[in-house]
Amino acid sequence: MLSNRINLKIVHKGAILVLVPLFFELIFLGVLTELLHRAEVEVQRQVRSKAIISQANTLSKLFYDAGVAMGGYSITKSPLFSDRYDKIVRQIPEDLEELRKLVGDNPKQKQILENLQKITVTGLKILGEAKSAIDDNRVDVAQFRARHMYKEIRSLADKLQDELRGLTEDERRIEQESPEKQNRSRTILKVFLVGGVVANILIAFVLLWFFTRSIKNRLDVLTDNSFRLARGQPLNPPVGGGDEISHLDGVFHSMADALTEAHRKEKAVIDNAVDVICSIDMDGKFVAVNPACYENWGYTPDELLGKRFIEVIAPQDISDTIKAVRAIRAEKSNLQFDNRVRRKDSSEINVSWSAYWSEKERAMFCVAHDITERKLAEEAIRASEHRIRTIINHMIVGLVIVNQDGYIESMNPSAEKIFGYKAEEIVGRHLLSLFSDSKFFSEHNESDTTSFMDTLFNQALNRIGEFDCIKKNGEDFPVELSISELKTHEGERYMANILDVSERKEVERLKKEFVSTVSHELRTPLTSIRGSLTLLSVGAMGALPEQAKKVVSIAERNTIRLIGLINDILDIEKLEAGKLDMVFENTNMKDIMERSEQSVNTFAANNGVKLEMMPTDAQVYADGDRIVQVLVNLLSNAIKFSPQGQTVTVAVENAAGFVHVRVIDRGRGIPEQFKKLLFQRFQQVEASDAKKKGGTGLGLAICKGIIEQHGGQIGVDSEEGKGSTFWFRLPPARTDSTVVVQAQETRAS
């Protein structure tokens, strides 16, 4: 077809359906309008002809009436004739003007009209002169005018008649021809109307045939294709054309190909699925099953087809399975249920069924997933949870789980025993309610849980902190507490490990009291013994033999060493107990370095070591005597472990917010594994150092305690074989007055 050859779109065909009749109607309307216009022109022409003839007759009659009125006036001199004459004279120009309007632009008629104008003016002039003579009572003139007037008027009347006949000759001919033309126009109009209606009907039928052939037939093909697709039959060949229908047919064929490909893929997926996919009819028999049944259940698809599916269910699960199937049929929706399937070799596996009942197909479509391994894993998880729960319940350490805001969610029996609460009594309360430490309650309101948790995390998160807690009966007791982060399904949680250290604290207290008592009891007699030995060594009791002097000298040195050990122990105990008083004031580091140098000069000279004190103008806010004690200890160690001829250097630097002091030696250095142990009590790099070099292993621990009470830091940088640098940092000098701070207040700050 033409539309197919030129690939018209449906919108184009629709435009043709609308525009072709519209175009024809416009032509029809235009022609009809023209015919009506011509008929109207002819009618107007006939009317104008009649008006011209009527006006010409009127003008002729008026001219004659003017002559008659003038004749009567000349005979009778009656005013009636005079008035009639005047009225006619006024009327003649008006009728001439009206006739001029009717004539229009016709050249011939305009020429005739000019002639009429001249004749009329001449006649009226003659009549006017006669009337003037009559009015002036000039009888002779009037009679003379009257005789000649009639002749001239008659002559002018004849000319007027001739001109009027010329004017109306064409109009009378038009008047005679007009009825024939009107009849002919009406006939043409009727024929045109009938022809237009017939042509319009023919065009409508042609367009109807055109659209029926180009659209409806192809829509029938599309409809047939939809039924074929539903029945799985091959589709009709593609329809021709380039419009939307052909495009829709192409899309339909593409969709059919896609559905075929999807069906092929679906079949491939089902055939290669790991899970068993099957359909079961109203009687509970397998009507379709994929090959996975052999791998999962040991049956081939042919062995299962027609078999009642209940026969493969473990006997102990048949009753529950039947109830589940009935529920699926009743609710007509997706449901899941678990049971055990007996394989062909009589072994059983755990299976999770996902089933859907189709009322239209009158069948149940199922996917059976083997969950045997999941069940075993769940059993293992439950067993593991049981073991973990047993361990937690039998831990000697209290375990408390809190959320991110610090509210208690659970606690183990040991925590219940430690605090005297049952779990249900404490769950939901804030962790703050278990603490009685005055440090917390002095810094935070009981309602200020956020600040409390921040402080607690700073001291106990991933480390062990010591706190005072309170039992249900109101009794305070010390604990060691460590907090760890937990990731759970509910979100982030915190686990608090709590150990009641009441007994250990009591033992430590007794030990400290014993050591303190023994130290004080030993220092007094040892001081007396040292004085006695000194008197003996200088000969106050008489000269001693040389051998006796050596023995007394050895006893004196050991006594001095023992007194130093006791003093160090007392200092350590005071530092830990917070009873070591310090006087803080702005102090020049230059003075501290000079005092320290004076204290160790002799010791350095005896060991062949030089001291180098770098000049400085730094000032610190510190207890000068205690810093001298620290610097003397560090210098003594540096001198002891420096080879003869080497130099020990002390350097001081002003840094951002603190004063940095370094004691540099060129000794043997410190192995990496000993660096973290040096500042603990009774720790030395080598066990033989105590015998060869002397010392108790308490000096660096005392230095660490003193520096930390100043709010500073102490440490060591060393490379084995290249010497060591012991350093400490102190706060710079203040601008306020001297402040005396107790050790306990310093620790709290």
C-alpha positions in Angstrom: 0.0 0.0 0.0 0.9 3.6 -0.5 1.1 4.4 3.2 3.4 1.4 3.8 5.6 2.4 0.8 6.1 5.9 2.1 6.3 4.7 5.8 3.6 7.0 7.2 3.2 7.2 11.0 -0.2 6.8 12.6 -0.1 10.5 13.5 0.5 11.3 9.8 -2.4 9.0 8.8 -4.6 10.7 11.4 -3.6 14.0 10.0 -4.6 12.8 6.5 -7.9 11.7 7.9 -8.6 15.1 9.3 -6.9 17.4 6.8 -8.2 15.9 3.5 -11.9 16.4 4.4 -11.0 19.8 5.9 -9.2 20.8 2.7 -12.2 19.7 0.6 -14.6 21.5 2.9 -12.6 24.7 2.7 -12.6 24.5 -1.1 -16.3 23.8 -1.1 -17.0 26.6 1.2 -14.9 29.0 -0.9 -16.7 28.1 -4.1 -20.1 28.3 -2.4 -19.2 31.7 -1.0 -18.2 33.0 -4.4 -21.4 31.7 -6.0 -23.5 33.4 -3.2 -21.5 36.6 -3.7 -22.2 36.6 -7.4 -25.9 36.0 -6.8 -26.0 38.8 -4.3 -24.2 41.2 -6.7 -26.8 40.3 -9.4 -29.6 41.0 -7.0 -28.1 44.3 -5.9 -27.5 45.2 -9.6 -31.2 44.6 -10.4 -32.3 46.6 -7.4 -30.0 49.5 -8.5 -31.4 49.4 -12.0 -34.9 49.6 -10.8 -33.9 52.5 -8.5 -32.2 54.4 -11.4 -35.3 53.9 -13.7 -37.6 55.0 -10.9 -35.5 58.1 -10.2 -35.2 59.0 -13.9 -39.0 58.8 -14.3 -39.4 61.0 -11.2 -36.9 63.6 -12.6 -38.7 63.7 -16.0 -42.1 64.1 -14.3 -40.7 66.9 -12.0 -39.4 68.8 -15.1 -42.8 68.6 -16.8 -44.6 69.5 -13.6 -42.3 72.6 -13.3 -43.3 73.7 -16.8 -47.0 73.1 -16.0 -46.8 75.0 -12.7 -45.0 77.9 -14.5 -47.7 78.0 -17.2 -50.5 78.1 -14.6 -48.7 80.8 -12.7 -48.3 82.9 -15.8 -52.0 82.7 -16.6 -53.5 82.9 -13.1 -50.6 84.4 -11.0 -52.0 82.2 -8.3 -49.7 81.7 -5.3 -50.5 78.0 -5.4 -48.8 77.6 -8.7 -45.9 79.7 -7.5 -45.4 77.6 -4.3 -45.7 74.4 -6.3 -43.1 75.7 -8.8 -40.7 76.7 -6.0 -41.1 73.3 -4.3 -40.4 71.5 -7.6 -37.4 73.6 -8.3 -35.9 72.7 -4.9 -36.7 69.0 -5.4 -35.0 68.7 -8.9 -31.4 69.2 -7.6 -32.0 66.7 -4.8 -33.2 64.1 -7.3 -30.3 64.7 -9.5 -27.9 64.2 -6.6 -29.7 60.9 -5.7 -29.5 59.8 -9.3 -25.8 60.6 -9.3 -25.3 58.3 -6.2 -27.1 55.5 -8.0 -25.1 55.8 -11.1 -21.8 55.4 -9.3 -18.7 55.0 -11.4 -20.3 54.0 -14.7 -18.6 56.3 -17.3 -21.5 56.2 -19.8 -24.1 56.9 -17.2 -22.0 59.7 -15.7 -21.8 61.4 -19.1 -25.6 61.2 -19.5 -26.0 62.5 -16.0 -23.9 65.6 -16.9 -26.0 66.2 -19.9 -29.1 65.9 -17.7 -27.5 68.4 -15.3 -27.0 71.0 -18.1 -30.5 70.5 -19.6 -32.0 70.8 -16.1 -30.0 74.0 -15.3 -31.0 75.6 -18.7 -34.6 74.7 -18.2 -34.7 76.0 -14.7 -33.0 79.2 -15.8 -35.6 79.8 -18.5 -38.4 79.1 -16.1 -36.8 81.4 -13.5 -36.5 84.3 -16.0 -40.2 83.8 -16.9 -41.2 83.8 -13.2 -39.2 86.9 -12.6 -40.9 88.7 -15.4 -44.3 87.7 -14.1 -43.4 88.7 -10.6 -42.3 92.2 -12.0 -45.6 92.7 -13.8 -43.8 93.1 -17.1 -46.7 91.9 -19.3 -45.0 92.3 -22.6 -41.9 90.6 -21.5 -43.9 87.9 -19.7 -46.0 87.2 -22.8 -42.8 87.3 -25.0 -41.1 84.9 -22.5 -44.1 82.7 -22.3 -44.3 82.2 -26.1 -40.6 81.4 -26.3 -40.5 79.5 -23.0 -42.9 76.8 -24.1 -40.9 76.2 -27.2 -37.6 76.0 -25.3 -39.1 73.9 -22.5 -40.6 71.5 -25.0 -37.3 71.3 -26.8 -35.4 70.8 -23.5 -38.1 68.2 -22.3 -37.5 66.2 -25.5 -33.7 66.3 -24.9 -34.3 65.3 -21.3 -36.4 62.4 -22.4 -33.8 61.3 -24.9 -31.1 61.5 -22.2 -33.2 59.6 -19.7 -34.0 56.9 -22.2 -30.2 56.6 -22.8 -29.7 56.4 -19.0 -32.4 53.8 -18.4 -31.8 51.7 -21.6 -29.0 49.6 -20.0 -30.9 49.4 -16.7 -34.0 48.1 -18.4 -31.9 45.5 -20.2 -30.3 44.5 -16.9 -33.8 44.3 -15.3 -34.9 42.0 -18.1 -31.8 39.8 -18.0 -31.6 39.6 -14.1 -34.3 36.9 -13.5 -32.6 34.6 -16.0 -29.2 35.1 -14.4 -30.7 34.5 -10.9 -32.4 31.3 -12.1 -29.1 30.1 -13.7 -27.1 31.0 -10.5 -29.6 29.1 -8.3 -29.3 26.1 -10.6 -25.5 26.1 -10.4 -25.6 26.5 -6.6 -28.0 23.5 -6.2 -25.8 21.4 -8.5 -22.6 22.4 -6.6 -24.2 21.6 -3.2 -25.3 18.2 -4.3 -21.9 17.5 -5.9 -20.1 18.6 -2.8 -22.1 16.4 -0.5 -21.5 13.4 -2.8 -17.8 14.1 -3.0 -17.6 14.4 0.8 -19.3 11.1 1.2 -16.9 9.5 -1.3 -13.8 11.0 0.4 -15.1 9.6 3.8 -15.5 6.1 2.4 -12.1 6.3 0.7 -10.4 7.4 3.9 -12.3 4.7 5.8 -11.0 2.1 3.4 -7.5 3.5 3.6 -7.4 3.3 7.4 -9.1 -0.1 7.6 -6.4 -1.5 5.2 -3.5 0.2 6.9 -4.3 0.0 10.6 -7.1 -2.4 11.5 -5.7 -5.4 9.6 -2.4 -5.0 11.3 -4.0 -4.5 14.7 -5.7 -7.8 14.1 -2.3 -9.3 13.5 -1.0 -7.9 16.8 -4.1 -9.3 18.6 -3.5 -12.7 17.1 0.2 -12.5 18.1 -0.8 -11.9 21.8 -3.0 -15.1 21.8 -0.2 -17.0 20.1 2.3 -15.8 22.7 0.0 -16.9 25.5 -0.4 -20.4 23.9 3.4 -20.6 23.1 2.8 -20.7 19.4 5.0 -19.1 16.7 4.1 -15.5 16.0 2.9 -14.1 12.6 5.5 -12.5 10.4 6.3 -8.9 11.2 3.8 -6.4 9.8 5.0 -4.0 7.2 5.3 -0.2 7.4 7.3 2.2 9.5 4.6 3.6 11.8 3.9 3.0 15.5 2.0 -0.3 14.8 5.0 -1.7 13.0 7.2 -0.5 15.8 4.9 -2.0 18.4 4.9 -5.3 16.4 8.7 -5.2 16.4 8.8 -4.6 20.2 6.3 -7.4 20.6 8.5 -9.7 18.6 11.5 -8.6 20.7 9.5 -9.1 23.9 8.6 -12.6 22.7 12.2 -13.4 22.0 13.2 -12.0 25.4 10.5 -14.1 27.1 11.8 -17.2 25.2 15.3 -16.4 26.3 14.2 -15.7 29.8 12.3 -19.0 29.8 15.4 -20.7 28.6 17.5 -19.1 31.3 14.9 -19.8 33.9 14.9 -23.5 32.9 18.8 -23.4 33.0 18.7 -21.9 36.4 16.1 -24.3 37.7 18.0 -27.3 36.2 21.3 -26.1 37.7 20.0 -24.8 41.0 21.5 -26.3 44.2 18.1 -26.3 45.9 15.3 -28.7 45.0 12.6 -26.8 43.0 9.3 -28.6 42.5 5.6 -28.3 42.0 3.0 -30.4 43.8 -0.6 -30.9 42.7 -3.8 -31.0 44.8 -3.2 -34.7 45.6 0.2 -34.0 47.0 2.1 -35.6 44.1 5.2 -34.3 42.4 4.3 -33.0 38.9 7.6 -31.3 38.2 11.0 -31.4 39.9 14.5 -30.2 39.0 17.6 -32.4 38.8 18.9 -31.1 42.1 16.7 -33.7 43.8 19.3 -36.4 43.0 22.1 -34.5 44.7 20.0 -33.5 47.7 17.7 -36.5 48.2 19.2 -39.3 46.2 16.1 -39.6 43.9 16.1 -38.9 40.1 13.3 -36.6 38.8 11.7 -39.6 37.1 11.5 -41.4 40.4 9.8 -38.5 42.1 7.2 -37.6 39.4 3.8 -39.0 40.5 5.1 -39.8 43.9 3.4 -38.3 47.0 5.7 -35.8 48.5 4.7 -36.8 52.0 6.5 -40.2 51.4 9.9 -38.5 51.4 9.2 -36.7 54.7 10.6 -38.2 58.0 7.7 -39.9 59.8 8.1 -37.8 62.9 7.6 -34.6 60.9 4.6 -35.7 58.7 1.9 -34.3 61.0 3.5 -30.8 61.2 4.1 -30.8 57.5 0.5 -31.5 56.7 -0.6 -28.7 58.9 1.8 -26.3 57.2 0.6 -27.3 53.7 -3.0 -26.8 54.8 -2.1 -23.3 56.2 -0.5 -22.4 52.8 -3.6 -23.5 50.9 -5.9 -21.6 53.2 -3.9 -18.3 53.2 -2.9 -18.5 49.5 0.4 -16.8 50.3 4.1 -17.5 50.7 5.0 -19.5 53.9 8.1 -21.2 55.2 8.4 -24.3 57.3 11.2 -26.7 58.3 11.2 -30.5 58.5 13.4 -33.5 57.9 13.5 -35.3 54.6 14.4 -39.0 54.4 16.8 -39.6 51.5 16.7 -42.6 49.3 19.5 -44.2 51.3 17.3 -43.8 54.5 19.5 -41.0 55.9 17.8 -37.8 57.0 18.6 -34.2 56.3 17.1 -30.9 57.6 15.2 -29.0 54.9 13.7 -25.5 54.9 10.7 -25.2 52.5 9.5 -22.0 50.9 6.1 -22.7 49.4 3.4 -20.8 47.5 -0.1 -22.1 46.6 -1.5 -21.0 43.1 -5.2 -21.2 43.0 -5.2 -20.8 39.2 -2.8 -23.7 38.7 -4.2 -25.6 41.6 -0.7 -26.5 42.6 1.9 -25.7 45.2 5.3 -24.4 44.1 8.2 -25.1 46.4 11.9 -24.5 47.0 13.5 -27.0 49.4 16.8 -25.8 50.8 19.1 -28.2 52.7 19.8 -26.6 56.1 21.6 -29.6 57.7 24.9 -27.7 57.9 23.1 -24.6 59.3 21.4 -26.7 61.9 24.8 -28.2 62.9 26.2 -24.7 63.0 23.3 -23.5 65.2 23.8 -26.4 67.5 27.5 -25.6 67.7 26.7 -22.0 68.4 24.3 -22.9 71.1 26.9 -25.2 72.6 29.5 -22.5 72.4 27.1 -19.9 73.9 26.4 -22.4 76.7 30.2 -22.9 77.3 30.7 -19.1 77.3 27.8 -18.5 79.6 29.1 -21.2 81.9 32.5 -19.6 82.0 31.1 -16.1 82.6 28.8 -17.4 85.3 31.8 -19.1 87.1 34.3 -16.3 86.6 35.8 -14.9 89.9 35.9 -11.5 88.2 32.7 -9.5 88.1 31.4 -8.8 84.6 29.0 -5.9 83.9 27.8 -5.0 80.4 26.7 -1.4 79.8 25.4 0.5 76.8 27.0 3.6 75.2 25.3 5.8 77.8 26.5 3.7 80.7 23.3 2.0 81.7 23.7 -1.5 82.9 22.2 -4.3 80.7 23.5 -7.4 82.4 25.9 -8.7 85.1 27.3 -12.1 85.9 26.9 -14.0 89.3 30.4 -12.8 90.5 29.3 -9.2 90.0 26.1 -9.9 91.9 28.2 -11.4 94.7 30.7 -8.5 94.7 28.0 -5.8 94.9 25.3 -7.7 96.8 22.6 -7.0 94.1 20.6 -9.4 92.0 20.9 -8.8 88.3 17.2 -7.8 88.0 17.7 -5.2 90.8 20.6 -3.4 89.0 19.8 -3.8 85.3 18.6 -0.5 83.9 20.4 1.6 86.5 23.5 3.7 85.6 27.0 2.4 86.3 27.6 5.6 88.4 25.3 4.1 91.1 28.0 1.5 91.9 30.8 4.0 92.6 31.4 5.8 95.9 34.8 7.3 95.0 34.7 10.9 96.4 36.8 11.9 93.3 33.8 11.2 91.0 31.1 12.7 93.2 33.2 15.8 93.9 33.7 16.4 90.1 30.3 15.3 88.8 26.7 15.6 89.9 24.9 12.2 90.2 22.9 13.2 87.1 26.0 14.2 85.1 26.4 10.7 83.7 28.1 11.8 80.5 31.0 13.5 82.3 31.3 10.6 84.6 31.6 8.1 81.7 34.2 10.3 80.0 36.3 10.4 83.2 35.9 6.6 83.7 36.9 5.9 80.1 40.0 8.0 80.4 41.2 6.0 83.4 40.0 2.5 82.6 39.3 2.0 78.9 41.7 -0.8 77.8 43.7 -0.4 81.0 43.3 -1.2 84.7 42.2 1.5 87.0 41.6 1.5 90.8 38.4 2.9 92.1 36.2 2.8 95.2 32.8 1.2 94.8 29.8 0.7 97.1 27.8 -2.4 97.9 24.1 -2.7 98.3 24.5 -2.5 102.1 26.4 0.8 101.7 29.8 -0.6 102.4 32.7 1.0 100.5 35.4 -1.3 99.0 38.3 -0.9 96.5 38.2 -2.5 93.0 40.4 -2.9 90.0 38.3 -2.0 86.9 39.0 -2.4 83.2 36.6 -1.4 80.4 36.6 -3.0 76.9 34.6 -2.2 73.8 32.2 -4.8 72.3 30.6 -4.9 68.9 27.1 -6.5 69.1 24.1 -6.8 66.8 22.4 -4.2 69.0 25.3 -1.8 68.6 28.3 -0.8 70.5 28.5 -2.0 74.1 31.1 -1.8 76.9 32.3 -4.6 79.2 33.5 -3.7 82.7 35.7 -6.3 84.4 35.6 -5.7 88.1 37.9 -7.4 90.7 37.4 -6.9 94.4 40.9 -6.1 95.8 39.9 -5.5 99.4 42.0 -8.4 100.7 45.0 -7.4 98.5 44.8 -3.8 99.6 44.7 -4.9 103.2 47.8 -7.1 102.7 49.6 -4.2 100.9 48.7 -1.9 103.8 50.1 -4.3 106.3 53.2 -4.8 104.2 53.7 -1.0 103.9 53.2 -0.6 107.6 55.7 -3.4 108.3 58.3 -2.0 105.9 57.8 1.5 107.3 58.1 0.3 110.9 61.1 -1.8 110.2 62.8 1.0 108.2 62.3 3.5 111.0 63.4 1.0 113.6 66.5 0.1 111.6 67.6 3.7 110.6 68.1 4.8 114.2 70.5 2.0 115.3 72.2 2.0 111.9 72.9 5.7 112.3 74.5 5.0 115.7 76.5 2.2 114.3 77.8 4.4 111.4 78.8 7.1 113.9 80.7 4.5 116.0 82.4 3.1 113.0 83.4 6.6 111.9 85.0 7.3 115.3 86.9 4.0 115.1 88.2 4.7 111.6 89.5 8.1 112.6 91.3 6.8 115.8 89.0 8.4 118.3 89.2 5.2 120.3 92.8 4.7 119.7 94.9 3.6 116.9 93.7 0.4 115.1 95.8 -2.1 113.4 95.9 -1.8 109.6 93.8 -5.0 109.2 91.2 -3.7 111.6 91.0 -0.4 109.7 90.1 -2.2 106.5 87.4 -4.2 108.3 86.0 -1.0 109.9 86.1 0.8 106.5 84.1 -2.0 104.9 81.6 -2.0 107.7 81.2 1.8 107.4 80.6 1.6 103.7 78.0 -1.1 104.1 76.3 0.8 106.9 76.1 3.9 104.7 74.7 1.8 101.8 72.1 0.2 104.1 71.1 3.7 105.5 70.7 4.9 101.8 68.5 1.8 101.0 66.3 2.5 104.0 66.0 6.2 103.0 65.1 5.2 99.5 62.5 2.8 100.7 61.0 5.5 103.0 60.9 7.9 100.1 59.1 5.4 97.9 56.6 4.7 100.6 56.0 8.4 101.1 55.6 9.0 97.4 53.0 6.1 97.1 51.2 7.2 100.2 51.2 10.9 99.0 53.0 12.0 102.2 56.2 13.4 100.6 55.9 17.1 101.2 57.2 19.5 98.5 57.6 23.2 98.4 57.0 24.6 94.9 58.5 27.9 93.8 60.2 29.5 90.9 63.7 28.2 90.8 66.8 28.8 88.6 68.0 25.7 86.8 71.5 27.1 87.1 71.4 26.9 90.9 70.0 23.3 90.8 72.8 22.3 88.4 75.5 23.9 90.5 74.3 22.1 93.7 74.1 18.9 91.9 77.6 19.2 90.5 79.0 19.9 93.9 77.3 16.8 95.3 78.9 14.4 92.7 82.2 16.2 91.9 84.2 13.9 94.2 82.4 10.8 92.9 83.1 11.8 89.3 86.8 12.5 90.0 87.2 9.1 91.7 85.8 7.4 88.6 87.8 9.5 86.2 84.8 11.1 84.6 84.4 14.8 83.6 81.3 16.8 84.2 80.0 19.4 81.7 77.2 21.7 82.7 75.9 23.7 79.8 75.0 27.3 80.7 71.3 28.2 81.0 69.0 30.9 82.2 65.9 28.7 82.4 63.6 28.8 85.4 61.2 26.1 86.6 58.3 25.9 89.0 59.5 23.1 91.3 60.8 22.0 94.7 64.5 22.7 94.1 65.8 20.2 96.7 63.8 17.3 95.1 65.0 18.3 91.6 68.6 18.3 92.9 67.9 14.8 94.3 66.7 13.7 90.8 69.6 15.3 89.0 72.1 13.8 91.5 70.7 10.4 91.0 70.8 10.6 87.2 74.4 12.0 87.3 75.5 9.3 89.7 74.2 6.6 87.4 75.7 8.3 84.4 79.1 8.5 86.1 78.9 4.9 87.3 78.3 3.6 83.8 80.7 5.9 81.9 84.2 4.7 81.0 87.2 6.6 82.5 88.1 9.8 80.5 84.6 10.3 79.2 82.3 13.3 79.8 78.8 13.5 81.3 76.9 16.5 80.0 73.8 18.2 81.4 71.9 20.4 79.0 68.7 22.5 79.6 66.4 23.8 76.9 63.3 25.9 77.0 60.5 24.2 75.0 56.9 24.9 74.3 55.2 24.9 77.7 58.0 23.1 79.6 61.7 23.0 80.4 63.6 20.0 79.0 66.6 18.7 81.0 69.0 16.1 79.5 71.8 14.0 81.2 74.0 12.6 78.5 76.6 9.9 79.0 78.8 7.9 76.6 78.5 4.5 78.4 77.4 1.1 77.3 73.8 2.1 76.5 70.6 0.3 77.5 69.1 -2.7 75.6 65.6 -2.0 74.2 63.9 -4.7 76.3 65.0 -2.9 79.6 63.9 0.6 78.8 60.3 0.1 80.1 61.6 -1.6 83.3 64.2 0.9 84.4 61.8 3.2 86.3 60.2 0.4 88.3 61.4 -0.6 91.8 64.4 -2.9 92.2 65.1 -3.0 88.4 68.6 -2.8 87.0 69.9 -3.6 83.5 72.1 -6.4 84.7 71.9 -8.3 87.9 75.7 -7.9 88.5 75.4 -4.1 88.5 74.3 -4.1 92.1 77.5 -5.7 93.2 79.9 -4.1 90.8 78.5 -0.6 90.6 76.4 -0.4 93.8 72.8 0.8 94.1 69.5 -0.5 95.2 67.4 -0.3 92.0 65.1 2.3 93.7 66.7 5.5 92.5 65.0 5.8 89.1 61.6 4.8 90.6 62.0 7.7 93.1 63.0 10.1 90.3 59.9 9.1 88.4 57.7 9.7 91.4 59.2 13.1 92.1 58.9 14.3 88.4 55.3 13.1 88.1 54.3 14.9 91.2 55.7 18.0 89.6 53.3 17.4 86.6 56.3 16.5 84.4 57.6 13.5 82.5 60.8 11.4 82.7 62.3 9.0 80.2 65.4 7.6 78.5 66.7 7.5 74.9 69.5 5.0 74.4 71.2 3.0 71.7 73.2 0.0 72.9 77.0 0.6 72.7 76.6 4.4 72.1 75.5 5.8 75.5 72.2 7.0 77.0 70.3 10.2 77.5 68.1 10.4 80.6 65.7 13.3 80.3 62.9 14.9 82.3 60.5 17.8 81.7 59.3 20.3 84.3 56.7 23.1 84.1 58.3 26.6 83.5 58.3 29.3 86.2 55.0 31.0 87.1 54.3 34.6 87.6 52.3 34.1 90.8 53.7 33.9 94.4 55.2 30.8 95.9 52.7 27.9 96.4 53.1 25.1 98.8 51.3 22.0 97.5 51.0 18.7 99.4 51.8 15.5 97.4 48.2 14.2 97.7 46.9 17.4 96.1 49.5 17.2 93.4 48.4 13.6 92.5 44.8 14.7 92.4 45.6 17.5 90.0 
